[in-house]
Amino acid sequence: MVADSKLSRSNGGFMIIFGVVLLIIGFITGIAIVWTIGTIVLVVGLVLWLFGALGHAVGGRRHYY
């Protein structure tokens, strides 16, 4: 199960994985909206991961898992 992996419990880890999957699907199928959504989800996941790694609380929460 994905929720049990260490990466998905880290800040933004699930969003990073989901964004990469959407990017791959969008690239293979040629659907531009999936590619765009994947890019947005990936960037948001990376920002959450970065803020969590730096120890900053985002949105009033210190941990996102």
VMD Tcl script that builds the backbone (N, CA, C; Angstrom):
set m [mol new atoms 195]
animate dup $m
set s [atomselect $m all]
$s set {name element resname resid chain x y z} {
  {N N MET 1 A 0.838 -1.176 0.000}
  {CA C MET 1 A 0.000 0.000 0.000}
  {C C MET 1 A 0.884 1.240 0.000}
  {N N VAL 2 A 0.535 2.241 -0.768}
  {CA C VAL 2 A 1.359 3.430 -0.929}
  {C C VAL 2 A 1.447 4.219 0.369}
  {N N ALA 3 A 0.395 4.248 1.166}
  {CA C ALA 3 A 0.380 5.050 2.389}
  {C C ALA 3 A 1.386 4.544 3.417}
  {N N ASP 4 A 1.848 3.304 3.278}
  {CA C ASP 4 A 2.783 2.762 4.256}
  {C C ASP 4 A 4.239 3.057 3.918}
  {N N SER 5 A 4.514 3.563 2.739}
  {CA C SER 5 A 5.906 3.818 2.380}
  {C C SER 5 A 6.419 5.080 3.055}
  {N N LYS 6 A 7.705 5.117 3.308}
  {CA C LYS 6 A 8.308 6.260 3.988}
  {C C LYS 6 A 8.219 7.522 3.141}
  {N N LEU 7 A 8.363 7.403 1.823}
  {CA C LEU 7 A 8.329 8.575 0.961}
  {C C LEU 7 A 6.959 9.235 0.972}
  {N N SER 8 A 5.888 8.439 1.005}
  {CA C SER 8 A 4.562 9.037 0.976}
  {C C SER 8 A 4.230 9.724 2.296}
  {N N ARG 9 A 4.910 9.365 3.379}
  {CA C ARG 9 A 4.674 10.030 4.649}
  {C C ARG 9 A 5.484 11.302 4.794}
  {N N SER 10 A 6.466 11.496 3.949}
  {CA C SER 10 A 7.242 12.717 4.015}
  {C C SER 10 A 6.434 13.871 3.458}
  {N N ASN 11 A 6.898 15.094 3.689}
  {CA C ASN 11 A 6.154 16.269 3.249}
  {C C ASN 11 A 6.091 16.327 1.740}
  {N N GLY 12 A 4.895 16.210 1.202}
  {CA C GLY 12 A 4.697 16.303 -0.228}
  {C C GLY 12 A 5.115 15.073 -1.004}
  {N N GLY 13 A 5.513 14.009 -0.349}
  {CA C GLY 13 A 5.998 12.812 -1.040}
  {C C GLY 13 A 4.967 12.187 -1.955}
  {N N PHE 14 A 3.743 12.085 -1.489}
  {CA C PHE 14 A 2.689 11.514 -2.309}
  {C C PHE 14 A 2.419 12.398 -3.520}
  {N N MET 15 A 2.439 13.703 -3.316}
  {CA C MET 15 A 2.172 14.619 -4.426}
  {C C MET 15 A 3.281 14.557 -5.471}
  {N N ILE 16 A 4.504 14.357 -5.031}
  {CA C ILE 16 A 5.623 14.234 -5.975}
  {C C ILE 16 A 5.452 12.982 -6.830}
  {N N ILE 17 A 5.141 11.867 -6.192}
  {CA C ILE 17 A 4.946 10.613 -6.923}
  {C C ILE 17 A 3.766 10.734 -7.879}
  {N N PHE 18 A 2.657 11.297 -7.399}
  {CA C PHE 18 A 1.468 11.455 -8.226}
  {C C PHE 18 A 1.742 12.385 -9.407}
  {N N GLY 19 A 2.487 13.448 -9.179}
  {CA C GLY 19 A 2.836 14.371 -10.253}
  {C C GLY 19 A 3.684 13.715 -11.322}
  {N N VAL 20 A 4.643 12.911 -10.906}
  {CA C VAL 20 A 5.503 12.211 -11.876}
  {C C VAL 20 A 4.682 11.214 -12.688}
  {N N VAL 21 A 3.772 10.500 -12.022}
  {CA C VAL 21 A 2.914 9.545 -12.737}
  {C C VAL 21 A 2.057 10.269 -13.765}
  {N N LEU 22 A 1.469 11.407 -13.363}
  {CA C LEU 22 A 0.664 12.173 -14.312}
  {C C LEU 22 A 1.501 12.700 -15.474}
  {N N LEU 23 A 2.725 13.132 -15.195}
  {CA C LEU 23 A 3.607 13.582 -16.271}
  {C C LEU 23 A 3.904 12.467 -17.267}
  {N N ILE 24 A 4.165 11.280 -16.759}
  {CA C ILE 24 A 4.457 10.143 -17.630}
  {C C ILE 24 A 3.232 9.782 -18.464}
  {N N ILE 25 A 2.071 9.713 -17.818}
  {CA C ILE 25 A 0.841 9.385 -18.548}
  {C C ILE 25 A 0.538 10.450 -19.597}
  {N N GLY 26 A 0.690 11.718 -19.229}
  {CA C GLY 26 A 0.441 12.793 -20.181}
  {C C GLY 26 A 1.401 12.770 -21.352}
  {N N PHE 27 A 2.655 12.426 -21.085}
  {CA C PHE 27 A 3.653 12.365 -22.157}
  {C C PHE 27 A 3.366 11.211 -23.110}
  {N N ILE 28 A 3.028 10.046 -22.546}
  {CA C ILE 28 A 2.782 8.865 -23.377}
  {C C ILE 28 A 1.523 9.028 -24.212}
  {N N THR 29 A 0.452 9.538 -23.600}
  {CA C THR 29 A -0.821 9.648 -24.319}
  {C C THR 29 A -0.930 10.924 -25.148}
  {N N GLY 30 A -0.126 11.917 -24.846}
  {CA C GLY 30 A -0.177 13.169 -25.586}
  {C C GLY 30 A -1.315 14.086 -25.156}
  {N N ILE 31 A -1.857 13.847 -23.965}
  {CA C ILE 31 A -2.952 14.671 -23.455}
  {C C ILE 31 A -2.341 15.831 -22.676}
  {N N ALA 32 A -2.519 17.036 -23.207}
  {CA C ALA 32 A -1.847 18.213 -22.646}
  {C C ALA 32 A -2.351 18.564 -21.251}
  {N N ILE 33 A -3.637 18.386 -20.967}
  {CA C ILE 33 A -4.177 18.762 -19.655}
  {C C ILE 33 A -3.613 17.864 -18.549}
  {N N VAL 34 A -3.388 16.591 -18.854}
  {CA C VAL 34 A -2.788 15.680 -17.864}
  {C C VAL 34 A -1.346 16.093 -17.607}
  {N N TRP 35 A -0.631 16.474 -18.644}
  {CA C TRP 35 A 0.744 16.956 -18.510}
  {C C TRP 35 A 0.782 18.209 -17.639}
  {N N THR 36 A -0.151 19.148 -17.873}
  {CA C THR 36 A -0.198 20.397 -17.116}
  {C C THR 36 A -0.538 20.149 -15.651}
  {N N ILE 37 A -1.527 19.317 -15.391}
  {CA C ILE 37 A -1.904 19.002 -14.008}
  {C C ILE 37 A -0.752 18.290 -13.307}
  {N N GLY 38 A -0.080 17.382 -14.004}
  {CA C GLY 38 A 1.075 16.689 -13.428}
  {C C GLY 38 A 2.186 17.653 -13.053}
  {N N THR 39 A 2.429 18.640 -13.886}
  {CA C THR 39 A 3.454 19.644 -13.589}
  {C C THR 39 A 3.081 20.450 -12.347}
  {N N ILE 40 A 1.823 20.865 -12.258}
  {CA C ILE 40 A 1.370 21.648 -11.101}
  {C C ILE 40 A 1.465 20.835 -9.825}
  {N N VAL 41 A 0.994 19.589 -9.866}
  {CA C VAL 41 A 1.040 18.733 -8.676}
  {C C VAL 41 A 2.480 18.471 -8.258}
  {N N LEU 42 A 3.357 18.249 -9.223}
  {CA C LEU 42 A 4.768 18.011 -8.916}
  {C C LEU 42 A 5.408 19.230 -8.257}
  {N N VAL 43 A 5.145 20.418 -8.767}
  {CA C VAL 43 A 5.723 21.640 -8.195}
  {C C VAL 43 A 5.201 21.871 -6.776}
  {N N VAL 44 A 3.904 21.683 -6.561}
  {CA C VAL 44 A 3.344 21.856 -5.210}
  {C C VAL 44 A 3.955 20.831 -4.256}
  {N N GLY 45 A 4.105 19.591 -4.697}
  {CA C GLY 45 A 4.732 18.566 -3.864}
  {C C GLY 45 A 6.169 18.897 -3.517}
  {N N LEU 46 A 6.907 19.417 -4.485}
  {CA C LEU 46 A 8.297 19.798 -4.217}
  {C C LEU 46 A 8.387 20.967 -3.241}
  {N N VAL 47 A 7.468 21.925 -3.354}
  {CA C VAL 47 A 7.463 23.057 -2.423}
  {C C VAL 47 A 7.139 22.580 -1.011}
  {N N LEU 48 A 6.143 21.710 -0.871}
  {CA C LEU 48 A 5.810 21.175 0.456}
  {C C LEU 48 A 6.966 20.370 1.027}
  {N N TRP 49 A 7.608 19.570 0.187}
  {CA C TRP 49 A 8.747 18.790 0.645}
  {C C TRP 49 A 9.890 19.696 1.090}
  {N N LEU 50 A 10.154 20.748 0.320}
  {CA C LEU 50 A 11.231 21.676 0.651}
  {C C LEU 50 A 10.954 22.390 1.965}
  {N N PHE 51 A 9.744 22.919 2.130}
  {CA C PHE 51 A 9.403 23.603 3.382}
  {C C PHE 51 A 9.448 22.644 4.567}
  {N N GLY 52 A 9.006 21.423 4.376}
  {CA C GLY 52 A 9.066 20.437 5.455}
  {C C GLY 52 A 10.495 20.078 5.818}
  {N N ALA 53 A 11.360 19.983 4.808}
  {CA C ALA 53 A 12.763 19.655 5.062}
  {C C ALA 53 A 13.467 20.787 5.805}
  {N N LEU 54 A 13.021 22.015 5.570}
  {CA C LEU 54 A 13.619 23.161 6.245}
  {C C LEU 54 A 13.027 23.393 7.627}
  {N N GLY 55 A 11.976 22.647 7.959}
  {CA C GLY 55 A 11.378 22.760 9.282}
  {C C GLY 55 A 10.322 23.840 9.394}
  {N N HIS 56 A 9.856 24.369 8.276}
  {CA C HIS 56 A 8.829 25.402 8.303}
  {C C HIS 56 A 7.445 24.769 8.322}
  {N N ALA 57 A 6.558 25.350 9.103}
  {CA C ALA 57 A 5.159 24.920 9.087}
  {C C ALA 57 A 4.456 25.594 7.928}
  {N N VAL 58 A 3.712 24.829 7.160}
  {CA C VAL 58 A 2.992 25.364 6.003}
  {C C VAL 58 A 1.499 25.172 6.272}
  {N N GLY 59 A 0.737 26.250 6.184}
  {CA C GLY 59 A -0.696 26.145 6.400}
  {C C GLY 59 A -1.066 25.792 7.822}
  {N N GLY 60 A -0.220 26.144 8.770}
  {CA C GLY 60 A -0.496 25.841 10.170}
  {C C GLY 60 A -0.147 24.443 10.605}
  {N N ARG 61 A 0.422 23.643 9.702}
  {CA C ARG 61 A 0.777 22.268 10.051}
  {C C ARG 61 A 2.267 22.057 9.835}
  {N N ARG 62 A 2.887 21.398 10.776}
  {CA C ARG 62 A 4.309 21.120 10.641}
  {C C ARG 62 A 4.548 19.851 9.814}
  {N N HIS 63 A 3.628 18.899 9.855}
  {CA C HIS 63 A 3.800 17.643 9.132}
  {C C HIS 63 A 2.594 17.393 8.237}
  {N N TYR 64 A 2.854 16.850 7.058}
  {CA C TYR 64 A 1.804 16.503 6.105}
  {C C TYR 64 A 1.826 15.015 5.855}
  {N N TYR 65 A 1.380 14.244 6.830}
  {CA C TYR 65 A 1.239 12.794 6.646}
  {C C TYR 65 A 0.233 12.269 7.613}
}
mol reanalyze $m
mol bondsrecalc $m
mol representation Tube
mol addrep $m
